[in-house]
């Protein structure tokens, strides 16, 4: 009966491996299922956020509609930064002078022209009025305001 101990150790080792393999297989299956569930939840979250964005956008348009109707003086007016810059240069005015005509600062005009900011709805009628001016009328108004 010599060397029974090594044979016993080998047998115990094989049994332990078999048990560990069975346990890890169950754990791997559970882990894979959890990953699939998480991926599905992420897809659902993305779809819901997309739908929420659309609903908010539609709600914003609906909410903005009465405000536009209430401010009828700005209805139908739109703003283009490059159009403002072109008109200002056509009149031969600096941003400061153009701002004086509109009742805002020269820096504000610069920000509007570069697209860093957009004019508020209350400024649109004044911008439209200045857009209708010629060079002489603009100089005349600037001369009277100085």
C-alpha positions in Angstrom: 0.0 0.0 0.0 2.7 2.4 -0.8 1.9 5.7 -2.6 -1.8 5.8 -1.9 -1.5 9.4 -1.0 -0.6 10.7 -4.5 -3.4 8.8 -6.0 -5.8 10.2 -3.5 -4.5 13.7 -4.1 -5.1 13.3 -7.8 -8.6 12.1 -7.3 -9.4 15.0 -5.0 -7.9 17.4 -7.5 -10.1 16.1 -10.3 -13.2 16.2 -8.3 -12.5 19.8 -7.2 -11.9 20.9 -10.8 -15.2 19.3 -11.9 -17.1 21.1 -9.1 -15.4 24.4 -9.9 -16.1 24.0 -13.6 -19.8 23.4 -12.9 -20.0 26.5 -10.6 -18.1 28.8 -13.0 -20.3 27.6 -15.9 -23.4 28.6 -14.0 -21.8 32.0 -13.0 -20.7 32.6 -16.6 -24.3 31.9 -17.9 -25.7 34.2 -15.3 -23.2 36.9 -16.1 -23.9 36.7 -19.8 -27.7 36.9 -19.1 -27.1 40.0 -17.0 -25.1 41.6 -19.8 -27.8 40.9 -22.3 -30.4 42.4 -19.9 -28.3 45.5 -19.3 -27.9 46.0 -23.1 -31.6 45.6 -23.6 -32.3 48.2 -20.9 -29.8 50.6 -22.5 -31.6 50.2 -25.8 -34.9 50.9 -24.2 -33.5 53.9 -22.3 -32.1 55.3 -25.6 -35.5 54.9 -27.4 -37.3 56.5 -24.5 -35.0 59.5 -24.3 -35.4 59.9 -28.1 -39.1 59.9 -27.7 -39.0 62.3 -24.8 -36.9 64.7 -26.8 -39.5 64.7 -29.6 -42.3 65.3 -27.1 -40.4 68.1 -25.5 -39.6 69.7 -28.9 -43.3 69.5 -29.9 -44.4 70.8 -26.6 -41.9 73.7 -27.0 -43.3 74.6 -30.4 -46.9 74.5 -29.0 -45.9 76.6 -26.0 -44.0 79.0 -28.2 -46.9 79.5 -30.6 -49.1 81.5 -28.2 -46.1 83.7 -27.4 -45.5 84.5 -31.0 -49.2 85.2 -31.5 -49.1 87.5 -28.5 -46.2 89.5 -29.8 -47.7 90.3 -33.2 -45.1 93.0 -34.0 -42.4 90.3 -34.3 -44.6 87.8 -36.2 -43.1 86.8 -39.5 -39.8 88.5 -38.8 -36.6 86.5 -39.0 -33.0 87.2 -38.4 -29.9 86.4 -40.5 -26.5 87.3 -39.1 -24.8 87.6 -42.5 -27.6 89.8 -43.7 -27.2 92.2 -40.8 -23.4 92.4 -41.4 -23.9 93.0 -45.1 -26.5 95.8 -44.5 -24.3 97.5 -41.8 -21.4 97.5 -44.2 -23.6 98.8 -47.0 -24.6 101.7 -44.8 -21.0 102.3 -43.9 -21.6 102.1 -40.2 -19.6 100.7 -37.4 -21.1 98.1 -35.1 -21.4 100.8 -32.4 -23.3 103.2 -34.7 -25.5 100.3 -35.9 -26.2 99.4 -32.3 -27.1 103.0 -31.5 -29.8 102.8 -34.2 -31.2 99.7 -32.7 -30.8 100.7 -29.0 -28.2 98.1 -28.2 -24.4 98.1 -27.7 -21.8 97.7 -30.5 -20.6 94.5 -28.8 -24.2 93.1 -29.0 -24.2 93.8 -32.8 -20.8 92.0 -33.1 -22.2 89.0 -31.2 -25.3 88.9 -33.4 -23.2 89.1 -36.6 -20.8 86.4 -35.6 -23.5 84.1 -34.4 -22.5 84.0 -30.8 -25.9 85.3 -29.8 -29.3 85.9 -31.3 -31.5 89.0 -30.9 -34.5 88.7 -28.7 -37.9 88.8 -30.2 -38.4 92.3 -28.9 -35.5 93.5 -31.0 -36.8 92.1 -34.3 -39.1 95.0 -35.2 -36.3 97.5 -34.7 -33.9 95.4 -36.8 -36.6 95.2 -39.5 -37.0 99.0 -39.4 -33.3 99.6 -39.7 -33.1 97.1 -42.5 -35.5 99.4 -44.4 -33.3 102.5 -44.0 -31.0 103.9 -46.5 -27.6 105.4 -45.9 -28.8 109.0 -45.7 -31.6 108.2 -43.3 -29.3 106.2 -41.0 -26.8 109.1 -40.9 -29.6 111.5 -40.2 -30.8 109.5 -37.3 -27.3 109.0 -36.0 -26.7 112.8 -36.3 -29.8 113.6 -34.3 -29.1 111.0 -31.6 -25.5 112.3 -31.0 
